[in-house]
Amino acid sequence: MHSPVIPSQAQTLQILRALKHQPMLMLPGDKDGYGARWMVSGQEIMPAIANFLMESGYLAETGKTELGARILNLTEEGLRIREKGMAWWSSLNWLEKLKITLFG
């Protein structure tokens, strides 16, 4: 999981953890002038993280809500990267975790 390609590694792993229990919603925003927004548990996700997860094949659209939001769930590869990320995080000591959380 430790790679400069992964944006905000600690935050990405937090999102992967949350996606185990619920999907990510992609809210279309072209009409309101804000562009697309991604949400998990009502919390907005940074576009860089959402795009990374989608472009890497870790998320796939599984449907739409009644209001038109796209429902995104982890793919099999997404589940594997989630498990690898959690194992990587567990292998770190508290100082390494702090550095990664603060500096990416």
N, C-alpha and C positions, 0 to 999 in steps of 0.2 A: 504494500500500500504506500510505502514511502517513496514518492516520486515527484519531481518538480512539475509533472504534467497534471497532477491532481490538484485542482484549486482548493485552497483552504482545507487541508487534509482533516483536521479535527472536526470542522463543521460538516464536511462531506460525510465523514463517518457517523456523525450524529444523525444526519438525514437518512443514511442507509439503515441505521438502527430503527428510526421511526417508520420507515417504509415496510418493515416486517409486519407491522400491525395495521397499517392503513395506506391507501394509495396517495400519490401526489396528484394534485389537480393543476391543470394548465388552463388558466383563464385567458380566453382571447381578449385582446384589448385594442384592436385596430380602430374600433368605432369610438372609443373614448379618448384616443390620442396618447395612451400610456404604453401601448405595446403589450405583449404577452407577459403574464405574471404566473409564477408557480407557487403553490401553497402545500404545506403539510401541517395538519393540526391547526389550521388557521394562521400559521406563521409563514411569512413570505420567504422564499428561497432565493438566494442570489442567482441571477441568470447564468453566470459562469458555471456554477455547480450543476444547475438543471441541464444546461446544454452539454456539459461534460458527460453526465449520466446518460442522456439520450443518444449523443453521438457515439459513445462507447458501446452502445447496445445493452446497457444495464437496465434501462427502462423501456417499456413498450406500452403503447396505448391499448387499453382493454375495454374502452367504451366511452360514453359521454353521459353527463348528468342532464337532468331536465332543462337546465339553464344553459346548456351548451359547453360547459367546461369539459375538457378532455381528461379522462381518468388514466393515470399512468401507474403501472405496477412493475415491480422488479421482475426481470427475466431470470432464467436459470443462471446465466452468467452473472447477473446482478446479485443473486443470492450467494454465489461463490465468492465474488469480490467482497461482499458484506462480511462473510465468515473470515476471509483472509485478513480483511481490515481489522476486525475485532481481535483476531489472534495477534496481529502486529501491534495493536494498541496495548494489549495485555502484556506484551513482552517488554514494553518501555518502562523505565523508572519514572518517578514523579517529575524529576527535573526535565527529562526529555519530553514528557507530555506537556509540561508548562511551556517549554520553548516552542513546540509545534503549535500549541494553542495560540500563543502570542504572536509568533512570527510566520506561521504557515508551515 
